[in-house]
Amino acid sequence: MYKISVSKDLFEDILLKKTSLLTKKSSKYWKKELLEPKIVDDKITYSIKQFEKLLITNGLGDDKPQLVVECKKVDYSSSFDRFEFSLGKVFEQKNTQVEEDYKDTLIEQLLKEKELLEDKMNRDHLTQVYNRKKMQEDLEHFTNQNNSNLLCAIFIDADRFKGINDNFGHEAGDRTLQYLSNKLLKHANYLNGEVYRYGGEEFVILCFLPKDQIIKKVEDLRVDIKSQSVYHRNKDISLTVSIGVAFYDEFKNKDLLVQKADEAVYKAKDKGRDVIVFA
């Protein structure tokens, strides 16, 4: 088992799994330690020694902290002229005292990573707004809040989106959806709400505002969406949306809330598109 001494900070980073890469500059010493010469066809070639485990130490004396760490691979980086040890799990530790603040830091880091992973799973990969699964979870939560009487579902459907894909290509269609989602995120702040991709070119905003304020702000949203175009080398893409709005206090059912907003969108389409219909 190969032994490497490292600084206190690096030792703690390895112990707390803040780093999984240990590097050593390609000096004469490390070349001698890590390179194994071989004669192949009367020529000398070199291979890099591999170790299953590394003994990592810090400090001097018998009571110095030590770690036995899995060494997944030893490699050489020509870009940085260094040897790189890819580290895995910690098998053993001796004379290590992780202070409470480091424990707290590790817990905070793990909780943050868990939160980031959950958030990533709840988002649509293209538009980065929340997905339909997250909408269903939030609806369950929102309808049980004390202010559920202010809950409103705004259903937004991009007009003639199939024509955008057919005439400009799917890459342009994706950019159009990203443009739309950015507009929705902007106006969701004014609406005190969250944006969800319901499916395809359909989006939903769940928000909490009095009805009189919703009416004005949804109109602002409709106008803002068509105020700009999405660039395309042949011709800029203009976009309008049909919008359906439903209020929870009129239905008292979370599934019916979204359904009624969706039905209002169909009515908006029948009226010629680029229209808002209230359920």
Residue pairs with C-beta under 8 A, 6 or more apart in sequence:
1 51
1 52
1 53
1 54
1 55
1 68
2 49
2 51
2 53
2 54
2 55
2 71
3 54
3 55
3 56
3 57
4 22
4 24
4 54
4 55
4 56
4 57
4 85
5 56
5 57
5 58
6 14
6 22
6 56
6 57
6 58
7 58
8 58
8 59
10 19
10 22
11 56
11 57
11 58
11 65
11 67
12 18
12 98
12 102
13 19
14 22
14 56
14 67
14 69
14 87
14 90
15 67
15 90
15 93
15 96
15 98
16 98
16 102
16 105
16 106
16 109
17 90
17 106
18 109
19 87
20 86
20 87
20 88
21 84
21 85
21 86
21 87
22 54
22 56
22 84
22 85
22 87
23 77
23 80
23 82
23 83
23 84
23 85
24 30
24 82
24 83
24 85
25 81
25 82
26 76
26 81
26 82
26 83
30 83
33 49
34 48
34 49
34 74
34 83
35 46
35 47
35 48
35 49
36 46
36 47
36 48
36 49
37 44
37 45
37 46
38 44
38 45
38 46
38 47
39 45
48 74
48 75
48 76
48 83
49 74
50 71
50 73
50 74
51 71
51 74
52 70
52 71
53 68
53 69
53 70
53 71
53 91
54 68
54 69
54 71
54 85
54 87
55 66
55 67
55 68
56 66
56 67
56 68
56 69
57 64
57 65
57 66
57 67
58 64
58 65
58 66
59 65
63 95
64 95
65 93
65 94
65 95
65 96
65 97
66 92
66 93
66 94
66 95
66 96
67 90
67 92
67 93
67 94
67 96
68 90
68 91
68 92
68 93
69 87
69 88
69 89
69 90
69 91
70 87
70 88
70 89
70 90
70 91
71 85
71 86
71 87
71 88
72 86
72 87
72 88
73 85
73 86
74 83
74 84
74 85
74 86
75 83
75 84
75 86
76 82
76 83
76 84
77 83
77 84
98 106
122 130
122 131
122 133
122 134
123 129
123 130
123 131
123 134
124 130
124 131
124 197
126 174
126 177
126 178
126 197
127 177
127 178
127 180
127 181
127 197
128 181
129 181
129 184
129 185
129 195
129 196
129 197
129 203
130 138
130 194
130 195
130 196
130 197
131 196
131 197
132 196
132 197
132 198
132 199
134 196
135 196
135 198
135 204
135 206
138 194
138 196
138 206
139 206
139 254
139 257
139 258
140 254
142 148
142 151
142 206
142 208
142 254
143 151
143 248
143 254
143 257
145 151
147 208
148 248
148 249
149 248
149 249
150 208
150 209
150 210
150 248
150 249
151 206
151 207
151 208
151 247
151 248
151 249
151 257
152 193
152 206
152 207
152 208
152 209
152 211
152 214
152 245
152 246
152 247
152 248
153 204
153 205
153 206
153 245
153 246
153 248
153 257
153 258
153 260
153 261
154 191
154 193
154 204
154 205
154 206
154 207
154 214
154 218
154 221
154 243
154 244
154 245
154 261
155 198
155 202
155 203
155 204
155 243
155 244
155 245
155 246
155 258
155 261
155 262
155 264
155 265
156 180
156 184
156 202
156 203
156 204
156 205
156 221
156 241
156 242
156 243
156 265
157 201
157 202
157 203
157 241
157 242
157 243
157 244
157 265
157 268
157 269
158 164
158 176
158 177
158 180
158 201
158 202
158 239
158 240
158 241
159 239
159 240
159 241
159 242
159 269
159 273
159 274
160 273
161 173
161 176
161 200
161 201
164 172
164 173
164 176
164 237
164 239
165 172
165 173
168 232
168 234
168 237
172 230
172 232
172 237
175 230
176 230
176 237
176 239
177 201
179 228
179 230
179 239
180 201
180 203
180 225
180 239
180 241
181 195
181 197
181 203
183 221
183 224
183 225
184 195
184 203
184 205
184 221
185 195
186 224
187 205
187 217
187 220
187 221
187 224
188 194
188 195
188 205
188 207
190 217
190 220
191 205
191 207
191 209
191 214
191 217
191 218
191 221
192 207
192 208
192 209
193 205
193 206
193 207
193 208
193 209
194 205
194 206
194 207
195 203
195 204
195 205
196 203
196 204
196 205
196 206
197 203
198 204
202 265
204 258
204 261
207 214
209 217
211 247
214 245
215 278
218 243
218 245
218 276
219 276
221 243
222 240
222 241
222 243
222 274
222 276
225 239
225 240
225 241
226 238
226 239
226 240
226 241
226 274
229 236
229 237
229 238
229 239
230 236
230 237
230 239
231 237
240 273
240 274
241 274
242 265
242 268
242 269
242 273
242 274
242 275
242 277
243 264
243 265
243 268
243 275
243 276
243 277
244 260
244 261
244 262
244 263
244 264
244 265
244 266
244 267
244 268
244 276
244 277
244 278
244 279
245 261
245 264
245 276
245 277
245 278
245 279
246 257
246 258
246 260
246 261
246 264
246 278
246 279
247 257
247 279
248 254
248 257
250 279
251 257
251 260
260 279
261 279
263 279
264 277
264 278
264 279
265 277
267 277
268 275
268 276
268 277
271 277
